Amino acid sequence: MANEFFYQTLPLALHEDDLNAMCYSIENRSPFLSKSLVETCFSIKSKYFMKNAFNKYILRKNSENILKDRIRLNREKKGFNASFDSVFSFSNKRFKDWFFEKNSPIFDLIKRDIFLKKFHKSELKELNQQNLFNICSTKLFLEKN
């Protein structure tokens, strides 16, 4: 929990929320991020985080008379991210040409010939979606700056 709070999920989410809000001149608040709530959460014994096979048990229990059970007891996780393949397609010639263009500054960081070999062997397609997104984002960043 501390790792998620201090180093992974929370800092990234707050940073992205802040950038999105600033882009549209909107004041943004994170309602579950108050000092007293965080201190309380860190004082709760971990055995209370999950009960009867429900994660976030305390939140679910406390919302018992507020939310309908179909919402409160729903176990389905819903992410906010789109997969790389749902946005970009290597079957699109224009995208593929741009992604692998020889003079891109991304290839100052990664070896283009090895990258292309992996792509032609279908190894690149098996790369983690996050890795492909990171490469694409870095490429865009380098080309815009």
N, C-alpha and C positions, 0 to 999 in steps of 0.2 A: 504494500500500500504506500509506503514512504517513497519507494522508487518511482511508482506511477505519479505520485504527487509532486515530487521535487525534480524529477529528471525526464520523465517520458510523456505521458498523456497530458497532464495538466499544463505544463509550460507550452507545449505545442498548440494545444487547443486555445489557450489564452492569447498566444501570439497571433494565431490565424484569425480569431474573433476580433482582436484589436485592429488588425490590418483591414479586415472587411468593414468594420464599423468606420474606421478613419476614411476609407476610400469613398464612403457615401455620407460623410459628416454626420454620423449617427452616434449618439451616446450609448454605450453598451455596458451592461451589468451582468455579472455572473451570480445569479441568485443563491446558489448553494455554496458560494465561496465567501463565508464570513469567518472571522477569526474564532469566534465562539463555537461555530459548527465544526470547524476543522479540529479544534482542540477536543471537542466532545467525541468526534469520530475516532481520533487517535487514542482515546481513553477506553473505547469499547473493546471488549475481549473478542477475538476473532471468531470464537465459536458462535457468536450471535450474527455474524455476517450471512450465514446460510442456515436455513432450518427447513425441514420437510422438503428437501431438494429444491428450495427456492433461494436464489441468490438475492441480495438486497432485501433480506427478510425484514429488517427494521423499517425500511421505507415502505415496503408493501403493507406491513402491519399497521403502520401509522396512517396510511391512506385508506384504511378499510372502510370508513364511512364517508369518504370523499369521492373515491373513484369506483366505477362499476367493476365488478370482479373480472369481466372479460378483458378489461384493460389492466387492472391491478395484478392479476395472476397470469398474464400473458408471458410465456417463456421465450417467445421469438425475439431474437436479437436483430435489430435493424441498424445497419451502418449508414454513414452519410457519404461514403466514397464510391465513386464509379471505378470499375476496373479499367485498366489501360486499354484492353481490347474493345470495351464498349464505346470508347471515344476515338481511338486510332486504329487503323487497319493497315497491315503491311501489304494487303492485296490492293490498296489504293496506290497507284503508281506515283502520284504527286507526293503523297506523304512519304513513301518509301525513298524516293529520290532525295527529298529534303532531309530525311532522317540520316541517310548515309552519304550526303554530299561531301566530297573529298576535302574541301577547304574549310570545313567547319572547325571552329576552335575547340570543339569537344574532343577532336582527335589529337589535340596537344596533350590531352589527359589520358585517353585510352587509345590503344593500338588499333587503328582502323582495319588493317589486314586481318588480324586475329578476330576482331569483332565481326567482319564480313564472313570469314570462314565458319564461325559459329552459327551465324544466321543461315548460311546455305546448308549447314548440316542439321538445321532445325533446333540446334541447341539454344539459340537466342530466344526462340519462341517459348521455350520452357523456362526461361528466366522468370524469376519472381516478378509479379506485376509491379510491385513497389520499385524494384530495380529499374525496370523499363521506364517507369514514370520519372524516377530520379535522373536517369540519363537524358530523357526528353526535356525535363525542366532545366537541367544544367545547360543543355544545348541552347535552349531558348534564351536563357539568361546571358550566356556568353555572347550570343549573336546580337543581343539588344544592347549590350554595353561595350 
